[in-house]
Amino acid sequence: MRNLDEFAAALSQVTAQATGAAVTSAQTQSVIAAAASGGEDAVRRAVAGMSTAELQQLPQQLKR
């Protein structure tokens, strides 16, 4: 039973990380699209709802 609990916890952690990466990737794409089509104001609107952690990840995502 303990191994199953450990596996479930590890799976939950990996799933949360993958979900977070997908959200960050989608947000990065929206920032790129805003910059390409709308300029500075569009980018401001695109990043307005992002957390500090998400904003800190943005440069790494843009390099990919």
C-alpha positions in Angstrom: 0.0 0.0 0.0 2.8 2.4 0.8 4.4 2.0 -2.7 1.0 2.8 -4.3 0.6 5.9 -2.1 4.2 7.0 -3.1 3.4 6.4 -6.7 0.2 8.3 -6.5 1.9 11.3 -4.9 4.7 11.3 -7.5 2.2 11.0 -10.3 0.2 13.9 -8.9 3.4 16.0 -8.7 4.4 15.3 -12.3 0.8 16.0 -13.5 0.8 19.4 -11.7 4.2 20.3 -13.2 3.0 19.3 -16.7 -0.2 21.3 -16.3 1.8 24.3 -15.1 4.1 24.1 -18.1 1.2 23.9 -20.5 -0.4 26.9 -18.9 2.9 28.9 -19.1 3.4 27.8 -22.7 -0.1 29.0 -23.6 0.4 32.3 -21.9 3.7 32.7 -23.7 2.0 32.1 -27.0 -0.6 34.8 -26.2 2.1 37.3 -25.3 3.9 36.6 -28.6 0.7 36.9 -30.5 -0.2 40.2 -28.7 3.3 41.6 -29.5 3.0 40.6 -33.1 -0.4 42.1 -33.7 -1.1 44.7 -31.2 2.1 46.2 -29.9 2.8 47.4 -26.4 -0.7 47.9 -25.1 -1.7 44.4 -26.2 1.3 42.9 -24.5 0.4 44.8 -21.3 -3.1 43.3 -21.4 -1.7 39.8 -22.1 0.6 39.9 -19.1 -1.7 41.7 -16.7 -3.2 38.5 -15.3 0.1 36.6 -15.0 1.7 36.0 -11.6 5.2 37.0 -10.7 6.4 33.4 -11.1 4.8 33.2 -14.5 6.4 36.4 -15.6 9.8 35.2 -14.4 9.4 32.1 -16.5 8.5 34.1 -19.6 12.1 34.8 -20.8 13.0 31.1 -20.7 9.8 30.2 -22.6 10.6 32.8 -25.2 14.0 31.3 -25.8 12.4 27.9 -26.7 
